[in-house]
């Protein structure tokens, strides 16, 4: 049996969130559960909780993107410094922060 979704897919959740990435998937018997972050908490949801899959070809517009002109050069500089620190930690401690770095790069481009 195969899941309708894969890790990284962006989904909408009934009555809750409209754009949430799937972080992990586990199969329990004939059903699948999906690990997502809702309201800053990790939750496991089922197919019944999922309203729809977000079309990957259509760019998602976040409310923050609408206000993108409000990010100052100082804020962008702070993000650059955090990215440099994470890259240094990767080299020094052999820990991968690729997801965090990509997230920060997306924020910086807003």
N, C-alpha and C positions, 0 to 999 in steps of 0.2 A: 504494500500500500504506500502511496506517495502523497506527501503534503501538497496542498494547493499553493503554498507559499514557501519562500526560501529566506535564509538569513540575509538581512539587508533590505528586504522588501519593505516598502512604506505602506501602512494600512490606516484605515479609519476605523474607529471603535464606536459602536452604537452609543449615542447619548453622552459621549465623553470627549474623545480626542479625534481630530481630523487628519493628523499626519504623524504617525508614530513608526519608527523603524523596529523591525523584528531583530532582536539581539541573539536569540538562540531558539532552537526547536527540539522538543523531545516527543517521542512517540510512546503513548501509554495505551496498550492494547490496539484497538482499531482507530483511536483518535490521536490527535496531535495537540500539544500545548505550545504556546508561543511566549517567549520571554520578552517583555516590553517595559519601558520606563514610563510610568504614569504619575504625574504630579510629584516628580522627584523620588518616586518609590518604584522598585522593581516588582513587577507583577507577572503572573503566568495566566494567560487567557486561552480560550478555546476558539474553534471556528465560529461558534454561535455568537461570540462577542465581536467578531469582525464584521464591519458594515461593508467595506469595500477596499480594494487595493488601489493605491495611488498610481496613476499613469506615469511611468518613469520618463516618457518623452516630453511630458508637459512639466515645465519647471514649477516647483512649489513656491508660492509667495508667502513669506512669513510676515507677520505684522511688524517685526523688527526691520525687515527689508524696506518697508514703506518709509520708515524713519531713518534710513541709512545715512542720510546727510547729517544726522546728529552725532555720528561717531567722530570724535576729534582726532587730530593727528597724534595727540598724546596717547589716546586709547589704542590707536593702531601701533604705536611704538611699544606700548606695554605688551600687546599681543606678540609682537616680534620678539621681545625679550623672553617671554614665556616659551615660545617655540625654540629659541636658542638654548634655553636651560634644559628643556626636555630632550633636545638632540644631544646635548652634552651628557645628560644622565644615561641616554641610550648607549653612548660610546663607553662611558665609565662603568656602568653597572650591568651592561648587556641586557637591559630591559627594553622592550619595544613599546613606544608611545605613539605608534603610527596613527591610530584612530584619534587620539587626542590632538595630535598635530594637524591632521586633516580637518578636524572640527574647528580648531582655532583659525586655520587658513580660510575656512568658509566664513567665519565671523568677521575676519579682517577684510574680506572682499565685500562685505555688506556696506 
